[in-house]
Amino acid sequence: MINEWWSRFPDQARPGLLSRLRDRNSDTNVYSALWELYLHEMLLGSGCSVEVERQTGTGGYKPDFLVTRGNAQFVIEAIWKAQKRDAGSYSLPPQLSDAIDRLPSPNFFVSCELHSAGTATPPQRRLKSGLTRWLASLDPDQVIAEYERKVPLPSHTWQEAGWCLTFQAIPRSPGKRGNPSSRTIGVYPSAWAVEDGSERVLHAVTHKGGKYGDLDLPFIVALGRAADFPEDEDIERALYGSTVEYAYDSGSTFTRKPDGYWSATYDHAHSRVSGVLVVNNPAPWTWTKNTPVLWQSPDPASLPAPIFPSWATAQLVGIQVERQPAIRSVHTALGLPERWPTGDAFPRSDPR
């Protein structure tokens, strides 16, 4: 499906998109390219024609999409943002996790703890050979018996070129052993978010919102937001301001602070942005599950953003946010089955 969607991109935009889709060293490049691919396909499936990176506006830059729908045009600028991780936590580079997962380990899963990451691409030859020998030397039934007597699981540490990882061997249950093609990594390194989600949203919209100058067209910032626990309240605070209660002798009242994207400025400085389209954790396996939500500008100077049937909406009325559900499921705009991906996520191998 990715190949098919990529083939519908304009010819001149395909090489750059392909390079990012195939980048094994940067998750950000891969996911941002998938996000643009998703948006492009959703727009086409909604009856739009789309021009990619056409010079528009007075800012001297080329926004991602100039969209034509009937007699109307609007601009979409895409940005993909992932939550930042604690500086003391690390994640495995894709090429390293792929190499470990391809190791034959019919009797054990492994957990990984990444203590330090080198500055260069991690060497793999000695890591793979050492890990393979170590796993082959272990007896899963013996490890289980010892673990039941409170003996810690066996561990193996690899250090080279500034990289340091520790592995623990986790025995597979007897009925799950013997398949050399099954995944080897069972537990990935943990990393906890420390960033305020509303700050990430505000930074993304502020970065893109003022980039293109005067467009004289409705302008939507499309935010693909990757987060462990995405909350609508983060978007609400970032765009419309946080709520605060003031207490009086006669009671209390609620209002919003001037700390949101549209509420923190005067003289309509952010009125160029008509809306912010948000999809949480956009990825191929969530394309038909997570509904796009258009957060509309409350600024009367903003040009109204178009609303598609597959988009839910959020709008500030007074100090309250009113929401409307999508009329149609997003899978109809993407041309995908409602239950996508189809098939078995983890097909069992033929025991023969």
N, C-alpha and C positions, 0 to 999 in steps of 0.2 A: 504494500500500500504506500509506503514511503517512496519507493521508486516511481509509482504511478503519479503521486501528487507532485513529486519533483519534476516529472516530465511535463507538467502543465505550467510550470514557471516559465516566464519569458526567457528566450534563448540567452540573452546577454547576462541574465542574473543567475543562471544555473551553475557556472563554474565556482563562483564564490560560495554559493549555498552548499554545493557538493563538498567543497574543501572543509567547511565547518561541520557538516554531518559526519565526515569521516575522520575528524580530529580525535585521535586516541589519547591526546595529552591534555585535553581541556573539556571537562564536563560542561562548562559554561558555553563554549562554542557549540557543542552538540545540542544542548537543550534550547538555546536561543534560536538555532536554525530550525529545530522541530517546531518551536513556537510560531515562527514566521510561516512555516509550511502549513501548519494548522489554520492560522488566520487566513492565509491566501485561499485555501480550499474551502473554508467556511464562507468566505465572501463570494467565491464562484458559485457555490451551491445555493447561495441566497439570491441568485439572479443578478449579480454585479459583474461588471468588467473591471479589471484591476491592472493598473500600470505600476511597475516596480521601480523605485528610486528615480522618479522624474523630478526635475528641478521645479520646485513650487515654493512660493512665498518669498519674502525679502531677506531671509536669514543667510542665504547662500548655501544651504544644505539641501540634500535630497531626502525627503521623508520616505519611509518604507513603501507605503501604498497610497496611490491616488485612485480613489474608488468612484466609479460611476454607477448610479442606480436610477434607471429611467432618465429623467432630465436633471437629476440632482447629482452633485459631486461632494465628496468629503475626503478628508485625509486621515490615515491611521499611521501612527508611529508605534512600533512594537518594542518592548523591552522585557527581558526575562531577568528576574531577580531571585536569588536564593538567599536564605537566611545565612548570616555569618556564623562561623563556629568559634568556639573558645580557642584562643591562640595556643593553648596547651594540648589541644586535641588534633588528631590527624585522620585523614581518610586514605585508603589505599588508592594509588594511581590506577586507572583502568587497565593499563597494560600489565601491571603487576598482579592485580586480582584475577585477570583472565589467565595469566600463566599458572597461577596456583590452582585455579579451578580446573585446568586441563590436566593436572597431575592425576595419574591413576591412584585412587585410594578406595578400594572396594570395602575396607573394613572400618574406616574412620572418617568422620568429619573433622575439621580443624576450626578452632577459634583463633582470631588474629588480634594482637595488640601491637600497634605501631608506636614505638617509643620515640623515634626520631626519623626525619626524612632528609635525605641528601639533596644536594642542589642539582645533581645531574640525574638523567634517567636511570632508574635502579637496574644494576646488573642482575641477570636472572639465572645464568647457567649453574653456578655453585649453589644458589638458593634452591633450585629445583632438584638438583641431584642430592643434596643433603637432606632435604625434606622427604624425598622419596625413600631414601635409605632408612631414615628414622621411622617413618610410618610402617615400612615393611618389617622392621625389627620388632614391632609391638604385637602382642596377642590380645585381641579385643576382649575375649572372655576373661583373661587374667586381669586386664585393666578394670573391667566391670566388678570383678570379685574384690579387687583391692579398693576400689572406690567405695564399695559398700562397707568396707572396714575403715572408712574415713581417710584413706590414702589419697593425696591430691592426684589429679589427672597428670599424665606425663606431659612435659613441656620441652620445647626445643627453641633455642634463640639463634637468630641469624644476624650477623653484623657485617657490613661491607659498604665502603664508599659513603660513609655518613648515614647509612640506613641501619635501623635496628628494629627487628620484629621478633615477638615471642609468640609461638604457636602452642596450643594445647590440643591434645588428641582426644576426641569425643567418640567413643565406640558407637558404631551403627547397631541398631537392633538386629538380632540374627536373621530375621526375615527380609531385611533391607540390604544385606551384604552381597558382595559378588558382582556388582555392576561397576566395571571400571570407568564407564562414561558418565557416572553421576557427578554432581558438583562436589567439590572438595571443601569449600569454605562453608561452614555452618553458622558461624557467628562473626560478624564484621566488627571492626573497631568502632567503639561508640564515640559520639561527639555531641555535645549539648549546646543548644543555642543560647547565646547571651544577648542577642540584639533585640531591641524593641521592634515588633513587627510594624507598628505605625510609623516609626521613623524610616524604615526601609521603604514603605509605600510612598511617604512624603518625599523622600530623596529621589526616588525613581521618577515621580511625576514632575517634580521641580526641574530635574535634569532635562527631561524631554520637552516639558511644556513651553519653555521659552526659547527653544533652539531654532525655530524656523521663521521668526519674525511675523509679519502680518500675512496671513494666508487668504483672508476673505472667503474662507470656506469653513464649515464645521470641522473641528479637529479633535480626534479621539486618541488618547494615549492608551494603548493596549498592553496591560501588565500581566505577564505570566508569573505567578507568584508561587515559588517553591518553599514550603515550610512544613515542619513536622505537625504542627497543630494550628492551621490557619484559622483566624478568627475574623468575622465581619466587623467586629468592634475596632480592630486595628485600622481597617480601611476607613471606617466612619470617622474615627478620630483624626486620621491623617488628612482627610479631604474636607470634612465639615467642622472640625474642631472638637475638643473633648468637652464633656458636659461637667457642670459644676453646680452645686446646690448652695444657695445663700439662705441662711436662717434669719428670721425676724421674730419679734415678739408675737406678731399676729400669725406666724406660720413660716413657710419657706417657699422658695421658687427656684426653678431650674433654668439655666441658660447655657450657652456654649462659649467657651473661651476663643479668643481670636488666634488660635494656634493651628488651624487647619489650612490646607492649600488654598481654598477659596475664601476662608474667613480671616486669614492672617494679613491680608493686604488691603490697601485702599486704592481708590481711583481705578478699580477694575483691572489691576495689573495682571491677574491670572484669568481674565475672561476669554483669552484666546482658546483655552481648552474647554471644549463643549462637554466632554465626559471622559470618564476613565473606565475602560472595559477590563474587568478582572476575571481571570480563570485561575483557580487554585490548583497547584500541582499538575500543570498540563504535561502530559506524556502520552505515548501511544496507547498505553493500557488504561488511561483515564479519559481519552478523547470523547467518548460517548456518555461518560458518567458525570462529569463536572460541568455544571451549567454556567455559561458566561453571564456576568452581571454588569450592566452598564450603570455606573454611578454618575448621575447627571449633575451638571453645573447648576448651582443655585443663583449664579450671577445673572441678572437680567440683561447684561451686555453681551453674554455669550450667545453665539449662534447655536440654535437647537441641534442636538445630535440626533441622527437617525436611529430608529429602534427597530431591530429585526425580530421576527417572531420567535427565534430560538434564543433570544436574550431575555433574562430577567432584568428588572430595573430597580434602582434605589434613588429616591428623590428626597431632598430636604424640604419639609413643609413646617414653617415656624422653627422649632428646635427639634422636631421629631423627624425620623427617617421613615418614609413610607415606601414599601416594597411591593412590586408586582411580579408574579411568576411569569416564566416564559410561556408562550402560547403553544409552541412546538418544541419537541426534544431536539437537542443539537445534533443528534445522529442523522436527522433528516437533511440537515444542511450539509453534512459531511458525506452523505451517500454511503454510510456504514450501517450494518445491522445494529439494532438497539443493544444487543448483548455482544459487544465487541471488546476484546478479540474473541473470535469463535474458536471452538476446539478445546482440547485439554491443555491446561497450562503446563503440566508436568507429565507428559505421556509416559506410561510405563513401558519399559523395554520388554521385548518378547523373551520370556525365560528360556526359550529354545535357542 
